[in-house]
Amino acid sequence: GGVGKTTLVHHVYKAVKTNFNISAWITVSSSCQVEDLLKKIASELGIPVGASNENRSLVEVIHNRLQGSKYVLILDDVWNVDAWFKIRNAFHTVGTGRFPTPP
C-alpha cells in the first residue's frame, strides 16, 4: 500500500472514460460482501436497487445493463480475488477486449 497505484489508475481512468458508453469507479472495502459489492456496482451504473429487481439477481441485472455497451469499470482496493470470481458473470467476456482472469 501507499505506492500510488490508485492515483495512477485514477489518472488513466479519467483520461479514457470518455471513450466508453458506461464508466464507473467502485472502491471495494476489505469487509465488503459480494451482495453489497453488486449493489454498489448496480448503483454506480444507475440501476435502481430494491423491490423492482427482487425477481432477478443483481448479476443478471448488471449483465443486461451492460449488454451491447462499451464500458470501463474499475474495482479499486479489492482485498480478495474470490470477490472477482463471485461477480465476474455480471460482465460480458465475448468481444470486450477484457483482461484475462487473474490466476
N, C-alpha and C positions, 0 to 999 in steps of 0.2 A: 504493500500500500504506500501511497504518498509519492509515487514517481511520476504522476501526471498522465496516467492512461485515460482517465475520464476527460480531462481537459483536452487532450489531443483528439480523442474521438468526438467530443462535442464540437470542436472547430471543424472537423471534417463533415460531421452531420449537418451543421449549419450551412456549409458550402454546397452540399449535394442535395439537400432535401427538396429543393425546388424542382429537381429533375424527376420527382416521383409524384404520383397522384395522391398517395397517402404517406404520411410520415408521423412517427411517434417516438418519443423518448420515455422509457419507463425505468425508474430506479427500483431495483429489487432489494428488499431488506433481507438480512440474514435469517430472520424468523418468518419470512413470507411463506404462506401456504399456497399450494397450487391454485385452489379456488379463488383466493384473494388476488393472486397474480393475474389470473384470467379476467377477473372483474376489473382490475386496473387497466389491462390491455384493452378490454372492451370499452371502458370509459374513455380512454385516450383516442379510440377510433370513432368516438361519437355514437356508440351503441348504448342505448338505454339498458341498464342492468336492473332487473326486477321482475315483476309479475308478467310482463309481456314476453319474457324469454323463459318462463318456467318450464315450458314443454320441450324446449330444445336445449341441448348442452351448450355451454359457452364456447367450447371448441368448435362446434358446428356453426354457431352464430358468427364467430370471428372468421372462420373459414369462408363462409358465404359473403361476408362483408368485403373480404379481400379478393374474392373471385374476380378475375379479369382486370385487376388493378396492378399497377406498378407501384410497389411500396418499399419503404425502408423502415425498419423497426429496430430500435436499439434497446437492448435489455442491459442496463448498466448495473454493475455491482452484484452480479449473480454469484452466490456463495456455494451453490451446489449444482453440479452438472445434471443431477437427477431431475431438477426442475425443468430443464430443457426437454428431456425425454418424455416428460409428462404433458407438455404443452405443444410439442412440435407438430402434432397432427392438425393444429389450427392453421398451419401455414402451408401454402402450396409449394410443391417441390419440382413440378414439371415446367421447364422453360422459364424459371425465375432467375437463374444465374446465382442461386444461393450458394453459400459456402458449404463445404462438406460437414456432415455431422461430426462433432468432436469425438475423439476416441474414448 
